[in-house]
Amino acid sequence: MKQPIPLLSDYGISPTHGFLPDVLPLTRLPDPYYTKWESIASNLQGLILSKRLRGVIDRLPVLSTIGLEHDAEWRRAYMLLTFFAHGYIWGGDTPCDRVPASISAPLLNICHRLEIPPVSTYAASVLWNFKPLFVDEHIDDLDNLATLVTFTGSLDESWFYLVSVAIEARGGPIITLMLTAVAAARDGDSATVTRCLHAFAERLDDLGELLRRMHENCDPGFFYRRIRTYLAGSKNMAEAGLPHGVIYDDGSGDSEYVQYSGPSNAQSSLIQFFDIILGIEHRPTGEKATSASESEREGRSTAPKHNFIRDMRRYMPGPHARFLNDVSSVANIREFVEERRDTDTPLSIAYDACLAMLRTFRDIHIAIVTRYIVLPSRENRARSRSRSPEAVRHRQNLATASRHEAYKKVKGTGGTALIPFLKQARDETGEPAVEEWAKRFMSRQTKVSGQNDFFLGKAEEQVPLNEPIVEHGLAGTWSMDEDVGGICHY
């Protein structure tokens, strides 16, 4: 007997807004008992700027979560406390590896309720951190959105979060659309599946255009040096000042060090839904497709083996992660298309169009990562060479970690090579293509020539290839080789 197709209402997922809450996030906790939390939130940027946040939190009493009633209140409390925790950890000249009980005790209770780790996640910074400027206009309009809390108070930081909010809102209806396609495939209704795939491809193109707008109001240098510092997790952060991770002091005296990844777009349930519903397989970085995996049809819709993308589900709200697991057990679009590849060309073309659009979306993401992390990292290291050690050693955080000359030879132990990981995810997106022309199109390699052209002037100094640059990502430690990446080189 076939498993039933998941009902969105069972997982708290909106048919119109997807993984964004169906009820808009609260702008304030209604119970006056939590006024102290709201006061810190209202002054968070000033407290961080003046380096007084830690003192305020140290004097903060431990508040109970008994006053939190509706889901929206629990979500806001989680969002506030994770911002406070990250501000506390990273808001000084050096990071603090202990989060006091005034934050940790209620946060751990809230995380148990929401089934999510006690760290800033994609849910905290994006899904539950927005409001519409005009309530009678759609929240999928990027120009109608504002954030609720930021670390820096900057337009850049707000824009960084809000681009993802708009993508989530615009992509929300795809969930219902593609579950309809799954039901149609069970009934053998090829025409309906084709129509759904057409609509899916068109909406993916819209999402790509939203992602392209990142550069409009978010400066790469400011993002790299200021914003991402506060978003960093505690996993693989030894060079940033957290060799053991972080202790969330619950007041029991038995708290131990833990390590968590920071927020990542891989924690977006929407993007993972796209992969699952299209039957895209992701392997651990560096692992090639094998003939065995290609022949195991049953394995295409089951949960993938452990890898970075799979691991990121631990950072999703519990119901969202369960939804993805349940969708994996019913996803049938890829098999449905392959069974009709010789008899239904329009269906195959529609399916391949979705793969092409999702692959293009990932190309855009690679370009953004290159511009906002890879290139600033190289500039950061070059700048540090020209400054005396005394000028930079007084501050230690994520932005300063890659300045150390000794660190350029270190490989991350718990992370994945950044650009190779993204390129592999992009390439894997095109692997299920049905039509031969689509396979050729999506396996093409972009070539760049003229790197040492006479009119371009002197080539930039290159770091030796046997000394890879290692950069701390928000969700892990990344190594970046000079022979990959670049704004135009994928």
DRENDO-1510 file (C-alpha; in Angstrom, 1 decimal, always signed):
<recs>
REC; n; res; u; v; w
REC; 1; MET; +0.0; +0.0; +0.0 .
REC; 2; LYS; +1.3; +3.4; -1.0 .
REC; 3; GLN; +2.1; +5.9; +1.7 .
REC; 4; PRO; -0.4; +8.9; +1.8 .
REC; 5; ILE; +0.8; +12.2; +0.4 .
REC; 6; PRO; +1.7; +14.5; +3.3 .
REC; 7; LEU; -0.8; +17.1; +4.4 .
REC; 8; LEU; +0.8; +20.5; +4.9 .
REC; 9; SER; -1.4; +21.3; +7.9 .
REC; 10; ASP; +0.2; +18.3; +9.7 .
REC; 11; TYR; +3.5; +20.1; +9.6 .
REC; 12; GLY; +2.6; +23.7; +10.2 .
REC; 13; ILE; +3.3; +24.5; +6.5 .
REC; 14; SER; +1.4; +27.2; +4.7 .
REC; 15; PRO; -0.1; +26.4; +1.3 .
REC; 16; THR; +0.6; +30.0; +0.2 .
REC; 17; HIS; +3.7; +31.0; +2.2 .
REC; 18; GLY; +5.4; +27.6; +2.4 .
REC; 19; PHE; +7.8; +27.3; +5.3 .
REC; 20; LEU; +7.2; +30.8; +6.4 .
REC; 21; PRO; +4.6; +30.9; +9.2 .
REC; 22; ASP; +1.0; +31.3; +8.1 .
REC; 23; VAL; +0.6; +33.9; +10.9 .
REC; 24; LEU; +3.0; +36.8; +10.6 .
REC; 25; PRO; +5.9; +36.8; +13.1 .
REC; 26; LEU; +5.2; +38.8; +16.3 .
REC; 27; THR; +6.9; +42.2; +16.5 .
REC; 28; ARG; +6.8; +41.9; +20.3 .
REC; 29; LEU; +6.0; +39.3; +23.0 .
REC; 30; PRO; +2.6; +40.3; +24.4 .
REC; 31; ASP; +3.2; +39.3; +28.0 .
REC; 32; PRO; +4.8; +42.2; +30.0 .
REC; 33; TYR; +6.8; +39.5; +31.9 .
REC; 34; TYR; +9.2; +39.5; +28.9 .
REC; 35; THR; +9.8; +43.3; +28.8 .
REC; 36; LYS; +13.4; +42.8; +29.7 .
REC; 37; TRP; +14.0; +40.6; +26.6 .
REC; 38; GLU; +12.2; +43.1; +24.4 .
REC; 39; SER; +14.2; +46.0; +25.8 .
REC; 40; ILE; +17.5; +44.2; +24.9 .
REC; 41; ALA; +16.1; +43.5; +21.4 .
REC; 42; SER; +15.2; +47.2; +21.0 .
REC; 43; ASN; +18.8; +48.3; +21.9 .
REC; 44; LEU; +20.7; +45.3; +20.6 .
REC; 45; GLN; +22.8; +47.3; +18.1 .
REC; 46; GLY; +23.8; +49.9; +20.6 .
REC; 47; LEU; +24.7; +47.4; +23.2 .
REC; 48; ILE; +26.9; +45.5; +20.8 .
REC; 49; LEU; +28.5; +48.7; +19.5 .
REC; 50; SER; +29.3; +49.9; +23.0 .
REC; 51; LYS; +30.3; +46.4; +24.1 .
REC; 52; ARG; +27.9; +46.5; +27.0 .
REC; 53; LEU; +25.7; +43.6; +25.9 .
REC; 54; ARG; +27.5; +41.0; +27.9 .
REC; 55; GLY; +27.2; +43.1; +31.1 .
REC; 56; VAL; +23.5; +43.6; +30.5 .
REC; 57; ILE; +22.9; +39.8; +29.9 .
REC; 58; ASP; +25.0; +38.9; +32.9 .
REC; 59; ARG; +22.6; +40.9; +35.1 .
REC; 60; LEU; +19.5; +39.6; +33.4 .
REC; 61; PRO; +17.4; +37.3; +35.5 .
REC; 62; VAL; +16.5; +33.8; +34.3 .
REC; 63; LEU; +13.0; +34.2; +32.9 .
REC; 64; SER; +10.6; +31.2; +32.7 .
REC; 65; THR; +9.0; +30.1; +29.5 .
REC; 66; ILE; +5.6; +29.6; +31.2 .
REC; 67; GLY; +4.3; +32.8; +29.8 .
REC; 68; LEU; +4.8; +31.6; +26.2 .
REC; 69; GLU; +1.5; +30.3; +24.8 .
REC; 70; HIS; +1.0; +30.3; +21.0 .
REC; 71; ASP; +3.5; +29.1; +18.5 .
REC; 72; ALA; +4.3; +32.6; +17.3 .
REC; 73; GLU; +5.4; +33.5; +20.8 .
REC; 74; TRP; +7.7; +30.5; +21.1 .
REC; 75; ARG; +9.2; +31.4; +17.7 .
REC; 76; ARG; +9.8; +35.0; +18.6 .
REC; 77; ALA; +11.4; +34.0; +21.9 .
REC; 78; TYR; +13.7; +31.6; +20.1 .
REC; 79; MET; +14.6; +34.3; +17.6 .
REC; 80; LEU; +15.4; +36.8; +20.3 .
REC; 81; LEU; +17.5; +34.6; +22.5 .
REC; 82; THR; +19.6; +33.2; +19.6 .
REC; 83; PHE; +20.4; +36.8; +18.6 .
REC; 84; PHE; +21.3; +37.6; +22.2 .
REC; 85; ALA; +23.4; +34.4; +22.4 .
REC; 86; HIS; +25.4; +35.2; +19.3 .
REC; 87; GLY; +25.8; +38.8; +20.3 .
REC; 88; TYR; +27.1; +37.7; +23.6 .
REC; 89; ILE; +29.5; +35.2; +22.1 .
REC; 90; TRP; +30.9; +37.4; +19.3 .
REC; 91; GLY; +30.2; +40.9; +20.6 .
REC; 92; GLY; +33.6; +41.5; +22.3 .
REC; 93; ASP; +37.2; +41.8; +21.2 .
REC; 94; THR; +37.5; +38.0; +21.8 .
REC; 95; PRO; +34.6; +35.5; +21.7 .
REC; 96; CYS; +33.1; +34.1; +24.9 .
REC; 97; ASP; +32.6; +30.4; +25.1 .
REC; 98; ARG; +30.0; +30.4; +27.8 .
REC; 99; VAL; +26.4; +31.6; +27.4 .
REC; 100; PRO; +25.0; +32.5; +30.9 .
REC; 101; ALA; +21.9; +30.8; +32.3 .
REC; 102; SER; +19.9; +34.0; +31.8 .
REC; 103; ILE; +19.9; +33.1; +28.1 .
REC; 104; SER; +20.7; +29.4; +28.0 .
REC; 105; ALA; +18.1; +28.1; +30.5 .
REC; 106; PRO; +15.0; +29.5; +28.7 .
REC; 107; LEU; +16.6; +29.0; +25.3 .
REC; 108; LEU; +17.1; +25.3; +25.9 .
REC; 109; ASN; +13.5; +24.9; +26.9 .
REC; 110; ILE; +12.3; +26.7; +23.9 .
REC; 111; CYS; +14.5; +24.6; +21.6 .
REC; 112; HIS; +13.1; +21.5; +23.1 .
REC; 113; ARG; +9.6; +22.7; +22.3 .
REC; 114; LEU; +10.5; +23.8; +18.7 .
REC; 115; GLU; +12.8; +20.8; +18.0 .
REC; 116; ILE; +15.7; +22.9; +16.9 .
REC; 117; PRO; +19.3; +23.5; +18.2 .
REC; 118; PRO; +20.1; +26.4; +20.6 .
REC; 119; VAL; +21.9; +28.3; +17.9 .
REC; 120; SER; +21.1; +30.9; +15.3 .
REC; 121; THR; +19.6; +29.1; +12.3 .
REC; 122; TYR; +18.0; +29.9; +9.0 .
REC; 123; ALA; +14.7; +29.8; +10.8 .
REC; 124; ALA; +15.8; +32.4; +13.4 .
REC; 125; SER; +17.4; +34.9; +11.0 .
REC; 126; VAL; +15.0; +34.4; +8.0 .
REC; 127; LEU; +11.8; +32.4; +8.5 .
REC; 128; TRP; +10.8; +34.1; +11.8 .
REC; 129; ASN; +12.5; +37.5; +11.4 .
REC; 130; PHE; +10.4; +39.6; +9.1 .
REC; 131; LYS; +7.3; +41.8; +8.8 .
REC; 132; PRO; +5.5; +43.4; +5.8 .
REC; 133; LEU; +5.8; +47.2; +5.5 .
REC; 134; PHE; +2.2; +47.2; +4.1 .
REC; 135; VAL; +0.0; +44.5; +5.4 .
REC; 136; ASP; -2.3; +44.6; +2.4 .
REC; 137; GLU; +0.6; +43.8; +0.0 .
REC; 138; HIS; +2.2; +40.4; -0.6 .
REC; 139; ILE; +5.2; +39.3; +1.4 .
REC; 140; ASP; +6.8; +37.8; -1.7 .
REC; 141; ASP; +7.6; +41.4; -2.7 .
REC; 142; LEU; +11.1; +42.1; -1.6 .
REC; 143; ASP; +10.4; +45.8; -1.5 .
REC; 144; ASN; +7.6; +45.2; +1.0 .
REC; 145; LEU; +9.7; +43.5; +3.7 .
REC; 146; ALA; +11.6; +44.6; +6.8 .
REC; 147; THR; +13.5; +42.7; +9.5 .
REC; 148; LEU; +12.5; +42.5; +13.2 .
REC; 149; VAL; +16.0; +42.1; +14.7 .
REC; 150; THR; +19.6; +42.6; +13.4 .
REC; 151; PHE; +23.0; +42.7; +15.0 .
REC; 152; THR; +24.3; +45.8; +13.1 .
REC; 153; GLY; +21.1; +47.8; +12.4 .
REC; 154; SER; +22.4; +48.1; +8.8 .
REC; 155; LEU; +20.5; +48.0; +5.6 .
REC; 156; ASP; +23.0; +45.4; +4.4 .
REC; 157; GLU; +22.2; +42.9; +7.1 .
REC; 158; SER; +18.4; +43.4; +6.7 .
REC; 159; TRP; +18.7; +42.9; +2.9 .
REC; 160; PHE; +20.8; +39.8; +3.3 .
REC; 161; TYR; +18.0; +38.2; +5.3 .
REC; 162; LEU; +15.1; +39.6; +3.4 .
REC; 163; VAL; +16.2; +38.3; +0.0 .
REC; 164; SER; +15.8; +34.8; +1.4 .
REC; 165; VAL; +12.4; +35.7; +3.0 .
REC; 166; ALA; +11.1; +36.8; -0.4 .
REC; 167; ILE; +12.5; +33.6; -2.0 .
REC; 168; GLU; +10.7; +31.5; +0.6 .
REC; 169; ALA; +7.4; +33.4; +0.1 .
REC; 170; ARG; +7.6; +33.3; -3.7 .
REC; 171; GLY; +8.5; +29.6; -3.7 .
REC; 172; GLY; +5.9; +28.6; -1.1 .
REC; 173; PRO; +3.1; +27.7; -3.6 .
REC; 174; ILE; +5.5; +25.3; -5.4 .
REC; 175; ILE; +5.1; +22.9; -2.5 .
REC; 176; THR; +1.3; +22.4; -3.1 .
REC; 177; LEU; +1.9; +22.4; -6.8 .
REC; 178; MET; +4.4; +19.6; -6.8 .
REC; 179; LEU; +2.4; +17.5; -4.3 .
REC; 180; THR; -0.4; +17.8; -6.8 .
REC; 181; ALA; +2.0; +16.5; -9.4 .
REC; 182; VAL; +2.9; +13.5; -7.2 .
REC; 183; ALA; -0.8; +12.6; -6.9 .
REC; 184; ALA; -1.2; +13.0; -10.7 .
REC; 185; ALA; +1.8; +10.7; -11.3 .
REC; 186; ARG; +0.2; +8.1; -9.1 .
REC; 187; ASP; -2.9; +8.3; -11.3 .
REC; 188; GLY; -0.9; +8.2; -14.6 .
REC; 189; ASP; -2.0; +11.8; -15.4 .
REC; 190; SER; +0.9; +12.9; -17.6 .
REC; 191; ALA; -0.8; +16.1; -18.7 .
REC; 192; THR; -1.2; +17.4; -15.1 .
REC; 193; VAL; +2.4; +16.5; -14.2 .
REC; 194; THR; +3.6; +18.4; -17.3 .
REC; 195; ARG; +1.6; +21.5; -16.4 .
REC; 196; CYS; +2.9; +21.4; -12.8 .
REC; 197; LEU; +6.5; +21.1; -14.0 .
REC; 198; HIS; +6.0; +24.0; -16.4 .
REC; 199; ALA; +4.8; +26.2; -13.5 .
REC; 200; PHE; +7.6; +25.0; -11.3 .
REC; 201; ALA; +10.2; +25.9; -13.9 .
REC; 202; GLU; +8.7; +29.4; -14.3 .
REC; 203; ARG; +8.7; +30.0; -10.6 .
REC; 204; LEU; +12.3; +28.8; -10.2 .
REC; 205; ASP; +13.2; +31.5; -12.7 .
REC; 206; ASP; +11.5; +34.1; -10.5 .
REC; 207; LEU; +13.5; +32.8; -7.5 .
REC; 208; GLY; +16.7; +33.2; -9.4 .
REC; 209; GLU; +15.9; +36.8; -10.2 .
REC; 210; LEU; +15.2; +37.5; -6.6 .
REC; 211; LEU; +18.6; +36.0; -5.6 .
REC; 212; ARG; +20.3; +38.2; -8.2 .
REC; 213; ARG; +19.1; +41.2; -6.3 .
REC; 214; MET; +21.4; +40.5; -3.3 .
REC; 215; HIS; +24.0; +43.0; -4.5 .
REC; 216; GLU; +21.6; +45.9; -4.6 .
REC; 217; ASN; +21.8; +46.7; -0.9 .
REC; 218; CYS; +24.3; +44.3; +0.6 .
REC; 219; ASP; +28.0; +45.3; +0.4 .
REC; 220; PRO; +30.3; +42.2; +0.2 .
REC; 221; GLY; +33.0; +43.8; +2.3 .
REC; 222; PHE; +30.6; +44.8; +5.1 .
REC; 223; PHE; +28.9; +41.4; +5.0 .
REC; 224; TYR; +32.3; +39.6; +5.3 .
REC; 225; ARG; +33.8; +41.7; +8.0 .
REC; 226; ARG; +30.7; +42.6; +10.1 .
REC; 227; ILE; +27.6; +40.6; +9.5 .
REC; 228; ARG; +28.9; +37.1; +9.2 .
REC; 229; THR; +30.9; +37.5; +12.3 .
REC; 230; TYR; +27.8; +37.4; +14.5 .
REC; 231; LEU; +26.2; +34.6; +12.5 .
REC; 232; ALA; +29.1; +32.2; +13.1 .
REC; 233; GLY; +28.4; +29.0; +14.9 .
REC; 234; SER; +30.7; +27.2; +17.3 .
REC; 235; LYS; +31.7; +24.2; +15.1 .
REC; 236; ASN; +35.3; +24.2; +13.8 .
REC; 237; MET; +35.9; +27.7; +15.2 .
REC; 238; ALA; +39.3; +27.2; +16.9 .
REC; 239; GLU; +41.0; +29.8; +14.9 .
REC; 240; ALA; +38.2; +32.2; +15.5 .
REC; 241; GLY; +38.6; +31.8; +19.3 .
REC; 242; LEU; +36.3; +28.8; +20.2 .
REC; 243; PRO; +38.6; +25.8; +20.2 .
REC; 244; HIS; +36.1; +23.6; +22.2 .
REC; 245; GLY; +32.8; +25.1; +21.1 .
REC; 246; VAL; +30.4; +26.8; +23.5 .
REC; 247; ILE; +28.9; +26.0; +26.9 .
REC; 248; TYR; +25.2; +26.7; +27.3 .
REC; 249; ASP; +25.0; +27.1; +31.1 .
REC; 250; ASP; +21.6; +25.8; +32.2 .
REC; 251; GLY; +22.4; +26.5; +35.9 .
REC; 252; SER; +22.8; +22.8; +36.7 .
REC; 253; GLY; +26.5; +22.9; +36.9 .
REC; 254; ASP; +26.7; +19.9; +34.5 .
REC; 255; SER; +26.8; +21.8; +31.2 .
REC; 256; GLU; +29.4; +20.7; +28.7 .
REC; 257; TYR; +30.9; +22.1; +25.5 .
REC; 258; VAL; +28.8; +21.7; +22.4 .
REC; 259; GLN; +29.5; +22.6; +18.8 .
REC; 260; TYR; +26.8; +23.8; +16.3 .
REC; 261; SER; +27.0; +25.1; +12.8 .
REC; 262; GLY; +25.8; +28.6; +12.1 .
REC; 263; PRO; +22.9; +29.5; +9.7 .
REC; 264; SER; +23.3; +28.3; +6.1 .
REC; 265; ASN; +21.1; +28.3; +3.0 .
REC; 266; ALA; +21.4; +24.6; +3.1 .
REC; 267; GLN; +19.0; +24.8; +6.1 .
REC; 268; SER; +16.3; +26.1; +3.8 .
REC; 269; SER; +13.6; +23.4; +3.7 .
REC; 270; LEU; +12.3; +24.8; +0.5 .
REC; 271; ILE; +15.5; +24.3; -1.4 .
REC; 272; GLN; +15.8; +20.7; +0.0 .
REC; 273; PHE; +12.2; +20.1; -1.0 .
REC; 274; PHE; +13.1; +21.0; -4.6 .
REC; 275; ASP; +15.8; +18.4; -4.7 .
REC; 276; ILE; +13.7; +15.7; -3.1 .
REC; 277; ILE; +10.6; +16.3; -5.4 .
REC; 278; LEU; +12.8; +16.2; -8.5 .
REC; 279; GLY; +14.7; +13.1; -7.4 .
REC; 280; ILE; +18.1; +14.8; -7.2 .
REC; 281; GLU; +20.7; +12.9; -5.3 .
REC; 282; HIS; +23.4; +14.7; -3.3 .
REC; 283; ARG; +26.6; +12.8; -2.3 .
REC; 284; PRO; +29.3; +13.7; +0.2 .
REC; 285; THR; +31.6; +16.3; -1.3 .
REC; 286; GLY; +34.2; +14.6; -3.6 .
REC; 287; GLU; +32.2; +11.4; -4.0 .
REC; 288; LYS; +31.4; +10.5; -7.6 .
REC; 289; ALA; +28.3; +8.8; -8.9 .
REC; 290; THR; +28.6; +5.1; -9.1 .
REC; 291; SER; +26.8; +2.6; -11.4 .
REC; 292; ALA; +25.3; +1.0; -8.4 .
REC; 293; SER; +23.7; +4.2; -7.2 .
REC; 294; GLU; +22.4; +5.0; -10.7 .
REC; 295; SER; +20.7; +1.6; -10.9 .
REC; 296; GLU; +19.0; +1.7; -7.5 .
REC; 297; ARG; +15.7; +3.3; -8.4 .
REC; 298; GLU; +14.3; +2.7; -5.0 .
REC; 299; GLY; +17.0; +4.7; -3.4 .
REC; 300; ARG; +16.3; +7.9; -5.4 .
REC; 301; SER; +13.5; +9.0; -3.2 .
REC; 302; THR; +14.8; +7.7; +0.1 .
REC; 303; ALA; +16.9; +9.7; +2.6 .
REC; 304; PRO; +20.5; +10.3; +1.3 .
REC; 305; LYS; +23.5; +9.0; +3.2 .
REC; 306; HIS; +25.1; +11.3; +5.7 .
REC; 307; ASN; +26.5; +14.5; +4.1 .
REC; 308; PHE; +26.5; +18.2; +4.7 .
REC; 309; ILE; +23.0; +18.8; +3.1 .
REC; 310; ARG; +21.5; +15.9; +5.1 .
REC; 311; ASP; +23.2; +17.2; +8.3 .
REC; 312; MET; +21.6; +20.6; +7.8 .
REC; 313; ARG; +18.1; +19.1; +8.5 .
REC; 314; ARG; +19.1; +18.9; +12.1 .
REC; 315; TYR; +18.9; +22.7; +12.1 .
REC; 316; MET; +15.4; +23.0; +10.7 .
REC; 317; PRO; +12.3; +23.2; +12.9 .
REC; 318; GLY; +11.3; +19.6; +13.7 .
REC; 319; PRO; +8.0; +19.5; +11.7 .
REC; 320; HIS; +9.8; +20.9; +8.6 .
REC; 321; ALA; +12.5; +18.2; +8.8 .
REC; 322; ARG; +9.8; +15.5; +9.2 .
REC; 323; PHE; +8.0; +16.8; +6.2 .
REC; 324; LEU; +11.0; +16.5; +4.0 .
REC; 325; ASN; +11.6; +12.9; +5.3 .
REC; 326; ASP; +7.9; +12.0; +4.5 .
REC; 327; VAL; +8.1; +13.7; +1.1 .
REC; 328; SER; +11.1; +11.6; +0.3 .
REC; 329; SER; +9.0; +8.4; +0.8 .
REC; 330; VAL; +6.4; +9.5; -1.8 .
REC; 331; ALA; +8.5; +11.4; -4.4 .
REC; 332; ASN; +7.9; +9.8; -7.8 .
REC; 333; ILE; +8.3; +12.5; -10.4 .
REC; 334; ARG; +11.7; +11.4; -11.7 .
REC; 335; GLU; +10.7; +7.7; -12.0 .
REC; 336; PHE; +7.4; +8.8; -13.7 .
REC; 337; VAL; +9.3; +10.9; -16.3 .
REC; 338; GLU; +11.9; +8.2; -17.0 .
REC; 339; GLU; +9.3; +5.6; -17.6 .
REC; 340; ARG; +7.8; +7.8; -20.3 .
REC; 341; ARG; +11.0; +9.2; -21.8 .
REC; 342; ASP; +10.5; +7.5; -25.2 .
REC; 343; THR; +6.7; +8.3; -25.5 .
REC; 344; ASP; +6.1; +11.7; -23.9 .
REC; 345; THR; +8.6; +14.3; -25.0 .
REC; 346; PRO; +6.7; +17.3; -23.6 .
REC; 347; LEU; +6.9; +15.7; -20.1 .
REC; 348; SER; +10.7; +15.1; -20.5 .
REC; 349; ILE; +11.3; +18.6; -21.6 .
REC; 350; ALA; +9.3; +20.1; -18.8 .
REC; 351; TYR; +11.2; +18.0; -16.2 .
REC; 352; ASP; +14.6; +18.9; -17.7 .
REC; 353; ALA; +13.5; +22.6; -17.7 .
REC; 354; CYS; +13.0; +22.4; -13.9 .
REC; 355; LEU; +16.5; +20.9; -13.5 .
REC; 356; ALA; +18.0; +23.6; -15.7 .
REC; 357; MET; +16.3; +26.4; -13.8 .
REC; 358; LEU; +17.4; +24.9; -10.4 .
REC; 359; ARG; +20.9; +24.5; -11.8 .
REC; 360; THR; +20.9; +28.1; -12.8 .
REC; 361; PHE; +19.7; +29.1; -9.4 .
REC; 362; ARG; +22.7; +27.3; -7.9 .
REC; 363; ASP; +25.0; +29.0; -10.4 .
REC; 364; ILE; +23.8; +32.4; -9.1 .
REC; 365; HIS; +24.4; +31.2; -5.5 .
REC; 366; ILE; +28.0; +30.2; -6.4 .
REC; 367; ALA; +28.6; +33.7; -7.9 .
REC; 368; ILE; +27.3; +35.3; -4.7 .
REC; 369; VAL; +29.4; +33.1; -2.4 .
REC; 370; THR; +32.4; +34.0; -4.5 .
REC; 371; ARG; +31.8; +37.7; -4.3 .
REC; 372; TYR; +30.8; +37.8; -0.6 .
REC; 373; ILE; +33.1; +35.2; +0.9 .
REC; 374; VAL; +35.9; +33.9; -1.4 .
REC; 375; LEU; +37.1; +37.2; -2.8 .
REC; 376; PRO; +36.9; +39.2; +0.5 .
REC; 377; SER; +38.8; +36.4; +2.2 .
REC; 378; ARG; +41.7; +36.8; -0.2 .
REC; 379; GLU; +41.6; +40.6; +0.3 .
REC; 380; ASN; +41.5; +40.1; +4.0 .
REC; 381; ARG; +44.6; +38.0; +4.0 .
REC; 382; ALA; +46.4; +40.3; +1.6 .
REC; 383; ARG; +45.5; +43.3; +3.8 .
REC; 384; SER; +46.8; +41.6; +6.9 .
REC; 385; ARG; +50.3; +41.1; +5.3 .
REC; 386; SER; +50.7; +44.8; +5.1 .
REC; 387; ARG; +49.8; +45.5; +8.7 .
REC; 388; SER; +51.9; +45.0; +11.8 .
REC; 389; PRO; +50.8; +42.1; +14.1 .
REC; 390; GLU; +50.0; +44.6; +16.8 .
REC; 391; ALA; +47.5; +46.3; +14.6 .
REC; 392; VAL; +45.3; +43.2; +14.3 .
REC; 393; ARG; +46.0; +40.9; +17.2 .
REC; 394; HIS; +43.8; +42.7; +19.7 .
REC; 395; ARG; +40.6; +41.3; +18.1 .
REC; 396; GLN; +39.7; +37.7; +17.4 .
REC; 397; ASN; +36.6; +36.5; +15.6 .
REC; 398; LEU; +35.4; +34.9; +12.3 .
REC; 399; ALA; +36.6; +37.8; +10.2 .
REC; 400; THR; +40.1; +37.8; +11.6 .
REC; 401; ALA; +40.6; +34.0; +11.6 .
REC; 402; SER; +41.9; +33.8; +8.0 .
REC; 403; ARG; +44.5; +36.6; +8.5 .
REC; 404; HIS; +47.0; +34.2; +10.1 .
REC; 405; GLU; +49.7; +33.2; +7.8 .
REC; 406; ALA; +50.1; +29.8; +9.6 .
REC; 407; TYR; +46.5; +29.0; +9.0 .
REC; 408; LYS; +46.6; +29.0; +5.3 .
REC; 409; LYS; +48.0; +25.5; +5.3 .
REC; 410; VAL; +45.3; +24.1; +7.6 .
REC; 411; LYS; +42.5; +21.9; +6.2 .
REC; 412; GLY; +39.2; +21.9; +7.9 .
REC; 413; THR; +38.4; +18.7; +9.7 .
REC; 414; GLY; +34.6; +18.9; +10.0 .
REC; 415; GLY; +33.6; +21.0; +7.0 .
REC; 416; THR; +33.4; +20.7; +3.3 .
REC; 417; ALA; +35.4; +22.5; +0.6 .
REC; 418; LEU; +33.2; +25.5; -0.1 .
REC; 419; ILE; +33.3; +26.0; -3.9 .
REC; 420; PRO; +33.8; +22.3; -4.7 .
REC; 421; PHE; +30.8; +21.6; -2.5 .
REC; 422; LEU; +28.6; +24.1; -4.3 .
REC; 423; LYS; +29.8; +23.1; -7.7 .
REC; 424; GLN; +29.1; +19.5; -7.0 .
REC; 425; ALA; +25.6; +20.3; -5.7 .
REC; 426; ARG; +25.1; +22.3; -8.9 .
REC; 427; ASP; +26.4; +19.5; -11.1 .
REC; 428; GLU; +24.3; +16.8; -9.3 .
REC; 429; THR; +21.2; +18.9; -10.1 .
REC; 430; GLY; +21.6; +18.2; -13.8 .
REC; 431; GLU; +22.4; +14.5; -13.5 .
REC; 432; PRO; +18.8; +13.2; -13.7 .
REC; 433; ALA; +18.2; +15.0; -17.1 .
REC; 434; VAL; +16.3; +12.8; -19.4 .
REC; 435; GLU; +16.9; +14.2; -22.9 .
REC; 436; GLU; +20.4; +13.8; -24.4 .
REC; 437; TRP; +20.6; +17.5; -25.3 .
REC; 438; ALA; +19.6; +18.5; -21.8 .
REC; 439; LYS; +22.4; +16.2; -20.4 .
REC; 440; ARG; +24.9; +17.8; -22.7 .
REC; 441; PHE; +23.7; +21.3; -21.8 .
REC; 442; MET; +23.8; +20.8; -18.1 .
REC; 443; SER; +27.2; +19.0; -18.1 .
REC; 444; ARG; +28.9; +21.8; -20.0 .
REC; 445; GLN; +31.9; +23.6; -18.5 .
REC; 446; THR; +32.3; +27.3; -18.6 .
REC; 447; LYS; +35.8; +28.2; -20.0 .
REC; 448; VAL; +37.6; +31.4; -19.2 .
REC; 449; SER; +40.3; +32.7; -21.5 .
REC; 450; GLY; +42.5; +35.7; -21.7 .
REC; 451; GLN; +43.5; +35.7; -18.1 .
REC; 452; ASN; +47.0; +37.0; -19.0 .
REC; 453; ASP; +46.1; +39.1; -21.9 .
REC; 454; PHE; +48.5; +41.9; -22.6 .
REC; 455; PHE; +45.8; +44.6; -22.2 .
REC; 456; LEU; +44.7; +43.3; -18.8 .
REC; 457; GLY; +48.0; +44.3; -17.3 .
REC; 458; LYS; +50.0; +42.4; -14.7 .
REC; 459; ALA; +48.3; +39.2; -13.4 .
REC; 460; GLU; +47.5; +39.2; -9.7 .
REC; 461; GLU; +49.9; +37.4; -7.4 .
REC; 462; GLN; +48.7; +33.8; -6.9 .
REC; 463; VAL; +48.9; +31.8; -3.7 .
REC; 464; PRO; +50.7; +28.5; -4.4 .
REC; 465; LEU; +48.3; +25.7; -5.1 .
REC; 466; ASN; +49.8; +23.5; -2.5 .
REC; 467; GLU; +48.8; +26.0; +0.2 .
REC; 468; PRO; +45.0; +26.2; +0.0 .
REC; 469; ILE; +43.2; +29.1; +1.6 .
REC; 470; VAL; +41.0; +27.9; +4.5 .
REC; 471; GLU; +38.0; +30.0; +5.5 .
REC; 472; HIS; +35.5; +29.7; +8.3 .
REC; 473; GLY; +32.0; +29.4; +7.0 .
REC; 474; LEU; +28.9; +30.0; +9.1 .
REC; 475; ALA; +28.1; +26.3; +9.0 .
REC; 476; GLY; +31.5; +24.8; +8.9 .
REC; 477; THR; +35.1; +25.2; +7.8 .
REC; 478; TRP; +35.7; +25.7; +4.1 .
REC; 479; SER; +38.9; +25.4; +2.1 .
REC; 480; MET; +39.1; +27.5; -1.0 .
REC; 481; ASP; +41.6; +26.6; -3.8 .
REC; 482; GLU; +42.7; +29.2; -6.2 .
REC; 483; ASP; +41.8; +27.1; -9.2 .
REC; 484; VAL; +38.1; +27.2; -8.5 .
REC; 485; GLY; +35.5; +29.9; -7.9 .
REC; 486; GLY; +35.6; +33.4; -9.3 .
REC; 487; ILE; +32.7; +35.6; -10.3 .
REC; 488; CYS; +32.5; +34.3; -13.9 .
REC; 489; HIS; +34.2; +31.0; -13.5 .
REC; 490; TYR; +32.0; +28.1; -12.3 .
</recs>
